[in-house]
Structure formats: structure tokens, C-alpha cells
């Protein structure tokens, strides 16, 4: 019976894979390419912020947009209203029968907006909130701390990709982009 079930499951997975690939479906990866509507862009985060480093790296990787160090020199300004490094939280999600923590909920959020060279708002304050549950076991404290750090890093990567998509969707009146090479 187990082999019949596993054959059926394998056939179902194969059929789903063929159906999805046939319709042009592609998994979204970290290597998404976005055409940003600004020749120059300023990121309003501290230079040493891991989020700023990741966001600037993604902007540069897309080509066509230069990250500048002064908002006055930028065609677009990403103004961060709440820094996720200061607002990330860890709350109790569930308890076991002894009243000890069984799961936490990690939250990572940002509020940002995009301004033009004159200070006009091109993208209204936008909130992106990401959450991840994490199981907790006090006998594996070190491993769980490392898992938590990895989950926050994963949320940061996801946050940067979501920011890039939103910035790419901004409509800029009168900004001319350099030609594609």
C-alpha cells in the first residue's frame, strides 16, 4: 500500500511540475531585475545598517541607477520613517502545558516613502511587515539563537526585494533614464 501511495504522490508532483512549467510559471528568486525610475538614488539609512548595505547592493546590481551619499545629489530619495533594526520584535506565540514558551513570533517591519529631487512625494508612506514563527526549546538555546538570526536575515532579504518592487513601480514625471546598454 505504501508503494502505491508513493507512486501516486510522485505522479501528482510530476503532473503539477509539468503543468506549472508549461504555463510559464517561474519561481521568484533573489536575482529579480527591476528597472528603477531614477538615474541617482539616496538611501536614508545609516551607512553601517545591514539593511542599507543590502538595499544599496541590490540597487547597484540592477545597473542604471547610481547610489549617492547626499540627498541633494539624488533624483530620488528613499526616506525611512521607521528603521526595522530598531523596531524588530520577538513576542510569545504559544506556551506548552508547563507554561513555558513553545513558539515565538519574529516581526520585522519598515515604513518608508520615496521623494523626488524637490521633496515631492512619489510613493506615500508604505509599510512592509514580515513575520516568521520560530519554535523554542531551552535545551537548544544556542541553535535557536542562530536560527533566529538566520530568520531575521531572511526577512531582511525579503524586505529588500519588496522595497525594490515598490520603488520600481514609482511613476516619475520628467525624469529621464540613461539608455540601456
Residue, then its C-alpha position, 0 to 999 in steps of 0.5 A: x500500500x505504501x508503494x502505491x501511495x508513493x507512486x501516486x504522490x510522485x505522479x501528482x508532483x510530476x503532473x503539477x511540475x509539468x503543468x506549472x512549467x508549461x504555463x510559464x510559471x517561474x519561481x521568484x528568486x533573489x536575482x529579480x531585475x527591476x528597472x528603477x525610475x531614477x538615474x541617482x538614488x539616496x538611501x536614508x539609512x545609516x551607512x553601517x545598517x545591514x539593511x542599507x548595505x543590502x538595499x544599496x547592493x541590490x540597487x547597484x546590481x540592477x545597473x542604471x541607477x547610481x547610489x549617492x551619499x547626499x540627498x541633494x545629489x539624488x533624483x530620488x530619495x528613499x526616506x525611512x520613517x521607521x528603521x526595522x533594526x530598531x523596531x524588530x520584535x520577538x513576542x510569545x506565540x504559544x506556551x506548552x502545558x508547563x507554561x513555558x514558551x513553545x513558539x515565538x513570533x519574529x516581526x520585522x517591519x519598515x515604513x518608508x516613502x520615496x521623494x523626488x529631487x524637490x521633496x515631492x512625494x512619489x510613493x506615500x508612506x508604505x509599510x512592509x511587515x514580515x513575520x516568521x514563527x520560530x519554535x523554542x526549546x531551552x535545551x537548544x538555546x544556542x541553535x535557536x539563537x542562530x536560527x533566529x538570526x538566520x530568520x531575521x536575515x531572511x526577512x531582511x532579504x525579503x524586505x529588500x526585494x519588496x522595497x525594490x518592487x515598490x520603488x520600481x513601480x514609482x511613476x516619475x514625471x520628467x525624469x529621464x533614464x540613461x539608455x540601456x546598454 
